[in-house]
């Protein structure tokens, strides 16, 4: 959702953002608590706190609140879930520890013309990687942004100086020892000419999550 993304990642909102209040098409109000160090994934959490899928054709209004619980000026947006453009999550997600970091590979999701074509320029839809401590929150995230995605792989760098476009959060060498899981999502965009804006839906298969252990500065992939 373009407006919500602007709220979450806008310069002023990032500094002050504490919560987001969502008004559902039914009139119900849902308040989303903070989501770790990187404010990704707000939209999906709306539907984790309500029953069922979003309502096609229904208007959702998002208002950002600061640390005092007051609305942030200008940080209000609305969007319409179009529906009918749901996609499959990525499959065969693999992680390999190499000298430069963690190399993540996956099998691409099916193309949905006008809604999910990540190799187009500009891309339609995207893949997103999250690196999440077992206790919750998010310490690293990556998305290809406005670049066409020509390879089904991404390197999570050990060192910050190796960050590229789309890398956000901590480098592996900056993370504390502990157990983490790597999660991968896909997202479609609302097709041009519809009432929706930007992200139409996310797809994620928890069975594809990969457990990673960092211990004494060493990183290893945990096998089931």
Phi and psi in degrees as GROMACS dihedral restraints (atoms count N, CA, C in turn):
[ dihedral_restraints ]
;  ai    aj    ak    al  type     phi  dphi    fc
    3     4     5     6     1   -57.8    20    10
    4     5     6     7     1   -48.5    20    10
    6     7     8     9     1   -62.5    20    10
    7     8     9    10     1   -42.1    20    10
    9    10    11    12     1   -65.4    20    10
   10    11    12    13     1   -40.4    20    10
   12    13    14    15     1   -61.5    20    10
   13    14    15    16     1   -39.5    20    10
   15    16    17    18     1   -64.0    20    10
   16    17    18    19     1   -39.6    20    10
   18    19    20    21     1   -61.4    20    10
   19    20    21    22     1   -49.5    20    10
   21    22    23    24     1   -67.7    20    10
   22    23    24    25     1   -38.1    20    10
   24    25    26    27     1  -106.9    20    10
   25    26    27    28     1    -0.7    20    10
   27    28    29    30     1   -65.1    20    10
   28    29    30    31     1   152.7    20    10
   30    31    32    33     1   -56.9    20    10
   31    32    33    34     1   -50.5    20    10
   33    34    35    36     1   -70.1    20    10
   34    35    36    37     1   -39.8    20    10
   36    37    38    39     1   -66.5    20    10
   37    38    39    40     1   -38.2    20    10
   39    40    41    42     1   -61.0    20    10
   40    41    42    43     1   -37.2    20    10
   42    43    44    45     1   -71.4    20    10
   43    44    45    46     1   -35.1    20    10
   45    46    47    48     1  -110.3    20    10
   46    47    48    49     1   -14.3    20    10
   48    49    50    51     1   -61.9    20    10
   49    50    51    52     1   126.2    20    10
   51    52    53    54     1  -121.4    20    10
   52    53    54    55     1   -39.2    20    10
   54    55    56    57     1  -147.9    20    10
   55    56    57    58     1   163.3    20    10
   57    58    59    60     1  -128.1    20    10
   58    59    60    61     1   131.2    20    10
   60    61    62    63     1  -101.6    20    10
   61    62    63    64     1   132.4    20    10
   63    64    65    66     1  -119.6    20    10
   64    65    66    67     1   127.7    20    10
   66    67    68    69     1   -98.4    20    10
   67    68    69    70     1   117.6    20    10
   69    70    71    72     1   -81.4    20    10
   70    71    72    73     1   163.7    20    10
   72    73    74    75     1   -55.4    20    10
   73    74    75    76     1   -28.7    20    10
   75    76    77    78     1   -74.6    20    10
   76    77    78    79     1   -11.0    20    10
   78    79    80    81     1    97.4    20    10
   79    80    81    82     1   -12.3    20    10
   81    82    83    84     1   -65.0    20    10
   82    83    84    85     1   145.3    20    10
   84    85    86    87     1  -107.9    20    10
   85    86    87    88     1   129.8    20    10
   87    88    89    90     1  -121.5    20    10
   88    89    90    91     1   132.7    20    10
   90    91    92    93     1  -108.5    20    10
   91    92    93    94     1   125.0    20    10
   93    94    95    96     1   -96.2    20    10
   94    95    96    97     1   127.0    20    10
   96    97    98    99     1   -75.6    20    10
   97    98    99   100     1   172.5    20    10
   99   100   101   102     1   -58.7    20    10
  100   101   102   103     1   161.0    20    10
  102   103   104   105     1  -133.7    20    10
  103   104   105   106     1    63.5    20    10
  105   106   107   108     1    72.1    20    10
  106   107   108   109     1  -161.2    20    10
  108   109   110   111     1   -82.2    20    10
  109   110   111   112     1   -23.4    20    10
  111   112   113   114     1  -115.1    20    10
  112   113   114   115     1   120.4    20    10
  114   115   116   117     1   -82.3    20    10
  115   116   117   118     1    62.3    20    10
  117   118   119   120     1  -103.2    20    10
  118   119   120   121     1   158.6    20    10
  120   121   122   123     1    86.5    20    10
  121   122   123   124     1    14.8    20    10
  123   124   125   126     1   -64.0    20    10
  124   125   126   127     1   -42.5    20    10
  126   127   128   129     1   -60.3    20    10
  127   128   129   130     1   -47.5    20    10
  129   130   131   132     1   -62.7    20    10
  130   131   132   133     1   -29.6    20    10
  132   133   134   135     1   -71.9    20    10
  133   134   135   136     1   -22.5    20    10
  135   136   137   138     1   -56.7    20    10
  136   137   138   139     1   -45.3    20    10
  138   139   140   141     1   -85.9    20    10
  139   140   141   142     1   -12.9    20    10
  141   142   143   144     1   -74.9    20    10
  142   143   144   145     1   -19.0    20    10
  144   145   146   147     1  -103.2    20    10
  145   146   147   148     1     0.0    20    10
  147   148   149   150     1  -127.5    20    10
  148   149   150   151     1   166.1    20    10
  150   151   152   153     1   -91.9    20    10
  151   152   153   154     1   137.1    20    10
  153   154   155   156     1    82.7    20    10
  154   155   156   157     1   177.7    20    10
  156   157   158   159     1   -78.2    20    10
  157   158   159   160     1   162.9    20    10
  159   160   161   162     1   -60.0    20    10
  160   161   162   163     1   156.4    20    10
  162   163   164   165     1   -85.5    20    10
  163   164   165   166     1   115.3    20    10
  165   166   167   168     1   -58.9    20    10
  166   167   168   169     1   134.6    20    10
  168   169   170   171     1    80.7    20    10
  169   170   171   172     1    -3.2    20    10
  171   172   173   174     1   -89.4    20    10
  172   173   174   175     1   143.5    20    10
  174   175   176   177     1   -91.1    20    10
  175   176   177   178     1   129.1    20    10
  177   178   179   180     1  -112.0    20    10
  178   179   180   181     1   128.5    20    10
  180   181   182   183     1  -113.4    20    10
  181   182   183   184     1   128.2    20    10
  183   184   185   186     1  -113.5    20    10
  184   185   186   187     1   131.5    20    10
  186   187   188   189     1  -128.1    20    10
  187   188   189   190     1   125.6    20    10
  189   190   191   192     1   -86.5    20    10
  190   191   192   193     1   138.3    20    10
  192   193   194   195     1  -113.7    20    10
  193   194   195   196     1   145.6    20    10
  195   196   197   198     1   -86.5    20    10
  196   197   198   199     1  -173.0    20    10
  198   199   200   201     1   -67.1    20    10
  199   200   201   202     1   -15.9    20    10
  201   202   203   204     1   -92.8    20    10
  202   203   204   205     1     2.2    20    10
  204   205   206   207     1    80.7    20    10
  205   206   207   208     1    15.7    20    10
  207   208   209   210     1  -103.2    20    10
  208   209   210   211     1   146.8    20    10
  210   211   212   213     1   -60.3    20    10
  211   212   213   214     1   138.4    20    10
  213   214   215   216     1   -81.6    20    10
  214   215   216   217     1   128.7    20    10
  216   217   218   219     1   -56.9    20    10
  217   218   219   220     1   128.5    20    10
  219   220   221   222     1    79.3    20    10
  220   221   222   223     1    -4.8    20    10
  222   223   224   225     1   -95.5    20    10
  223   224   225   226     1    57.6    20    10
  225   226   227   228     1  -131.3    20    10
  226   227   228   229     1   135.4    20    10
  228   229   230   231     1  -149.5    20    10
  229   230   231   232     1   165.5    20    10
  231   232   233   234     1  -137.6    20    10
  232   233   234   235     1   157.0    20    10
  234   235   236   237     1  -153.0    20    10
  235   236   237   238     1   160.0    20    10
  237   238   239   240     1  -119.3    20    10
  238   239   240   241     1   128.2    20    10
  240   241   242   243     1   -80.9    20    10
  241   242   243   244     1   117.7    20    10
  243   244   245   246     1   -75.5    20    10
  244   245   246   247     1   -48.3    20    10
  246   247   248   249     1    83.7    20    10
  247   248   249   250     1   153.1    20    10
  249   250   251   252     1    91.4    20    10
  250   251   252   253     1     1.7    20    10
  252   253   254   255     1  -123.0    20    10
  253   254   255   256     1    33.9    20    10
  255   256   257   258     1   -72.9    20    10
  256   257   258   259     1   144.6    20    10
  258   259   260   261     1  -123.9    20    10
  259   260   261   262     1   173.6    20    10
  261   262   263   264     1   -86.9    20    10
  262   263   264   265     1   144.3    20    10
  264   265   266   267     1   -71.1    20    10
  265   266   267   268     1   162.2    20    10
  267   268   269   270     1   -63.9    20    10
  268   269   270   271     1   150.2    20    10
  270   271   272   273     1  -120.6    20    10
  271   272   273   274     1   168.8    20    10
  273   274   275   276     1    52.4    20    10
  274   275   276   277     1    42.8    20    10
  276   277   278   279     1   -71.2    20    10
  277   278   279   280     1   126.8    20    10
  279   280   281   282     1  -128.7    20    10
  280   281   282   283     1   148.9    20    10
  282   283   284   285     1  -132.3    20    10
  283   284   285   286     1   132.4    20    10
  285   286   287   288     1  -131.1    20    10
  286   287   288   289     1   128.7    20    10
  288   289   290   291     1   -81.2    20    10
  289   290   291   292     1   119.9    20    10
  291   292   293   294     1  -122.9    20    10
  292   293   294   295     1   179.8    20    10
  294   295   296   297     1   -59.0    20    10
  295   296   297   298     1   -36.9    20    10
  297   298   299   300     1   -87.3    20    10
  298   299   300   301     1   -11.7    20    10
  300   301   302   303     1   154.8    20    10
  301   302   303   304     1  -146.9    20    10
  303   304   305   306     1  -107.7    20    10
  304   305   306   307     1   118.9    20    10
  306   307   308   309     1   -90.9    20    10
  307   308   309   310     1   118.4    20    10
  309   310   311   312     1  -105.0    20    10
  310   311   312   313     1   129.7    20    10
  312   313   314   315     1  -129.0    20    10
  313   314   315   316     1   158.5    20    10
  315   316   317   318     1  -159.6    20    10
  316   317   318   319     1   161.3    20    10
  318   319   320   321     1   -88.9    20    10
  319   320   321   322     1   131.5    20    10
  321   322   323   324     1   -65.5    20    10
  322   323   324   325     1   152.4    20    10
  324   325   326   327     1   -80.0    20    10
  325   326   327   328     1   159.8    20    10
  327   328   329   330     1   -65.3    20    10
  328   329   330   331     1   146.2    20    10
  330   331   332   333     1   -75.8    20    10
  331   332   333   334     1   137.5    20    10
  333   334   335   336     1  -119.6    20    10
  334   335   336   337     1   105.1    20    10
  336   337   338   339     1   -52.2    20    10
  337   338   339   340     1   129.7    20    10
  339   340   341   342     1    83.3    20    10
  340   341   342   343     1    -8.8    20    10
  342   343   344   345     1  -131.3    20    10
  343   344   345   346     1   -35.3    20    10
  345   346   347   348     1  -141.4    20    10
  346   347   348   349     1    94.3    20    10
  348   349   350   351     1  -141.3    20    10
  349   350   351   352     1    76.2    20    10
  351   352   353   354     1   -68.2    20    10
  352   353   354   355     1   -12.0    20    10
  354   355   356   357     1   -93.5    20    10
  355   356   357   358     1     2.0    20    10
  357   358   359   360     1   -79.1    20    10
  358   359   360   361     1   168.0    20    10
  360   361   362   363     1  -128.5    20    10
  361   362   363   364     1   109.5    20    10
  363   364   365   366     1   -73.8    20    10
  364   365   366   367     1   158.7    20    10
  366   367   368   369     1   -65.9    20    10
  367   368   369   370     1   151.9    20    10
  369   370   371   372     1  -112.5    20    10
  370   371   372   373     1   112.2    20    10
  372   373   374   375     1    80.2    20    10
  373   374   375   376     1   173.8    20    10
  375   376   377   378     1  -161.8    20    10
  376   377   378   379     1   171.0    20    10
  378   379   380   381     1  -104.0    20    10
  379   380   381   382     1   148.3    20    10
  381   382   383   384     1  -137.0    20    10
  382   383   384   385     1   134.2    20    10
  384   385   386   387     1  -109.4    20    10
  385   386   387   388     1   133.4    20    10
  387   388   389   390     1  -119.2    20    10
  388   389   390   391     1   141.6    20    10
  390   391   392   393     1  -119.2    20    10
  391   392   393   394     1   114.7    20    10
  393   394   395   396     1  -125.6    20    10
  394   395   396   397     1   125.8    20    10
  396   397   398   399     1   -62.9    20    10
  397   398   399   400     1   151.6    20    10
  399   400   401   402     1   -57.3    20    10
  400   401   402   403     1   -31.3    20    10
  402   403   404   405     1   -77.3    20    10
  403   404   405   406     1   -12.0    20    10
  405   406   407   408     1   115.1    20    10
  406   407   408   409     1   172.9    20    10
  408   409   410   411     1    88.0    20    10
  409   410   411   412     1  -177.2    20    10
  411   412   413   414     1  -139.2    20    10
  412   413   414   415     1   129.1    20    10
  414   415   416   417     1  -108.2    20    10
  415   416   417   418     1   -13.7    20    10
  417   418   419   420     1  -154.1    20    10
  418   419   420   421     1   144.5    20    10
  420   421   422   423     1  -149.5    20    10
  421   422   423   424     1   151.1    20    10
  423   424   425   426     1  -141.4    20    10
  424   425   426   427     1   139.5    20    10
  426   427   428   429     1  -145.8    20    10
  427   428   429   430     1   145.3    20    10
  429   430   431   432     1   -70.8    20    10
  430   431   432   433     1    -8.8    20    10
  432   433   434   435     1    65.3    20    10
  433   434   435   436     1  -131.0    20    10
  435   436   437   438     1   -97.1    20    10
  436   437   438   439     1    16.1    20    10
  438   439   440   441     1   -95.2    20    10
  439   440   441   442     1   138.9    20    10
  441   442   443   444     1   -61.0    20    10
  442   443   444   445     1   138.1    20    10
  444   445   446   447     1   -97.0    20    10
  445   446   447   448     1   104.4    20    10
  447   448   449   450     1   -97.4    20    10
  448   449   450   451     1   -15.4    20    10
  450   451   452   453     1  -126.3    20    10
  451   452   453   454     1   143.4    20    10
  453   454   455   456     1   -91.6    20    10
  454   455   456   457     1    60.8    20    10
  456   457   458   459     1  -158.0    20    10
  457   458   459   460     1   156.7    20    10
  459   460   461   462     1  -153.5    20    10
  460   461   462   463     1   142.9    20    10
  462   463   464   465     1  -102.0    20    10
  463   464   465   466     1   119.4    20    10
  465   466   467   468     1   -81.8    20    10
  466   467   468   469     1   113.4    20    10
  468   469   470   471     1   -76.4    20    10
  469   470   471   472     1   147.5    20    10
  471   472   473   474     1   -69.6    20    10
  472   473   474   475     1   -40.1    20    10
  474   475   476   477     1  -109.0    20    10
  475   476   477   478     1   143.0    20    10
  477   478   479   480     1   -62.4    20    10
  478   479   480   481     1   -35.1    20    10
  480   481   482   483     1   -65.3    20    10
  481   482   483   484     1   -12.2    20    10
  483   484   485   486     1   -96.4    20    10
  484   485   486   487     1     4.0    20    10
  486   487   488   489     1   -59.8    20    10
  487   488   489   490     1   142.3    20    10
  489   490   491   492     1  -120.8    20    10
  490   491   492   493     1  -170.9    20    10
  492   493   494   495     1   -61.5    20    10
  493   494   495   496     1   130.1    20    10
  495   496   497   498     1    98.3    20    10
  496   497   498   499     1   -19.5    20    10
  498   499   500   501     1   -76.9    20    10
  499   500   501   502     1   132.9    20    10
  501   502   503   504     1  -144.1    20    10
  502   503   504   505     1   144.7    20    10
  504   505   506   507     1   104.2    20    10
  505   506   507   508     1  -140.5    20    10
  507   508   509   510     1   -98.3    20    10
  508   509   510   511     1   146.8    20    10
  510   511   512   513     1   -77.0    20    10
  511   512   513   514     1   159.5    20    10
  513   514   515   516     1   -57.6    20    10
  514   515   516   517     1   -38.4    20    10
  516   517   518   519     1   -67.6    20    10
  517   518   519   520     1   -15.0    20    10
  519   520   521   522     1   -94.8    20    10
  520   521   522   523     1    -6.4    20    10
  522   523   524   525     1   -84.6    20    10
  523   524   525   526     1   148.4    20    10
  525   526   527   528     1   -74.8    20    10
  526   527   528   529     1   157.4    20    10
  528   529   530   531     1   -59.7    20    10
  529   530   531   532     1   143.1    20    10
  531   532   533   534     1   159.1    20    10
  532   533   534   535     1  -174.8    20    10
  534   535   536   537     1  -104.2    20    10
  535   536   537   538     1   131.8    20    10
  537   538   539   540     1  -129.1    20    10
  538   539   540   541     1   163.2    20    10
  540   541   542   543     1  -130.6    20    10
  541   542   543   544     1   144.4    20    10
  543   544   545   546     1   -99.5    20    10
  544   545   546   547     1   126.0    20    10
  546   547   548   549     1  -123.3    20    10
  547   548   549   550     1   146.5    20    10
  549   550   551   552     1  -131.4    20    10
  550   551   552   553     1   133.3    20    10
  552   553   554   555     1  -121.1    20    10
  553   554   555   556     1   161.1    20    10
  555   556   557   558     1  -120.6    20    10
  556   557   558   559     1   156.2    20    10
  558   559   560   561     1  -140.3    20    10
  559   560   561   562     1   141.7    20    10
  561   562   563   564     1   -99.9    20    10
  562   563   564   565     1   162.5    20    10
  564   565   566   567     1  -106.7    20    10
  565   566   567   568     1   155.4    20    10
  567   568   569   570     1   -70.2    20    10
  568   569   570   571     1   125.1    20    10
  570   571   572   573     1   -57.6    20    10
  571   572   573   574     1   148.2    20    10
  573   574   575   576     1   -57.6    20    10
  574   575   576   577     1   136.0    20    10
  576   577   578   579     1    93.0    20    10
  577   578   579   580     1    -5.4    20    10
  579   580   581   582     1   -93.6    20    10
  580   581   582   583     1   174.1    20    10
  582   583   584   585     1   -77.2    20    10
  583   584   585   586     1   -15.7    20    10
  585   586   587   588     1   -79.3    20    10
  586   587   588   589     1   163.2    20    10
  588   589   590   591     1  -131.6    20    10
  589   590   591   592     1   134.2    20    10
  591   592   593   594     1    57.5    20    10
  592   593   594   595     1  -119.2    20    10
  594   595   596   597     1   -68.6    20    10
  595   596   597   598     1   126.9    20    10
  597   598   599   600     1   -95.0    20    10
  598   599   600   601     1   -44.9    20    10
  600   601   602   603     1  -161.4    20    10
  601   602   603   604     1   160.2    20    10
  603   604   605   606     1  -110.7    20    10
  604   605   606   607     1   153.0    20    10
  606   607   608   609     1  -133.1    20    10
  607   608   609   610     1   133.6    20    10
  609   610   611   612     1  -149.6    20    10
  610   611   612   613     1   136.5    20    10
  612   613   614   615     1  -113.2    20    10
  613   614   615   616     1   108.1    20    10
  615   616   617   618     1   -57.0    20    10
  616   617   618   619     1   -26.0    20    10
  618   619   620   621     1   -66.2    20    10
  619   620   621   622     1   -17.1    20    10
  621   622   623   624     1   -90.7    20    10
  622   623   624   625     1    -3.4    20    10
  624   625   626   627     1   -60.7    20    10
  625   626   627   628     1   146.5    20    10
  627   628   629   630     1  -121.8    20    10
  628   629   630   631     1   128.8    20    10
  630   631   632   633     1   -87.5    20    10
  631   632   633   634     1   132.9    20    10
  633   634   635   636     1  -125.7    20    10
  634   635   636   637     1   137.7    20    10
  636   637   638   639     1  -116.5    20    10
  637   638   639   640     1   130.8    20    10
  639   640   641   642     1  -112.1    20    10
  640   641   642   643     1   123.3    20    10
  642   643   644   645     1  -146.9    20    10
  643   644   645   646     1   117.7    20    10
  645   646   647   648     1    60.8    20    10
  646   647   648   649     1    33.3    20    10
  648   649   650   651     1    80.9    20    10
  649   650   651   652     1    -4.8    20    10
  651   652   653   654     1   -96.3    20    10
  652   653   654   655     1   145.8    20    10
  654   655   656   657     1  -118.7    20    10
  655   656   657   658     1   134.3    20    10
  657   658   659   660     1  -141.3    20    10
  658   659   660   661     1   151.0    20    10
  660   661   662   663     1   -90.2    20    10
  661   662   663   664     1   129.4    20    10
  663   664   665   666     1   -89.5    20    10
  664   665   666   667     1   127.5    20    10
  666   667   668   669     1   -95.2    20    10
  667   668   669   670     1   146.1    20    10
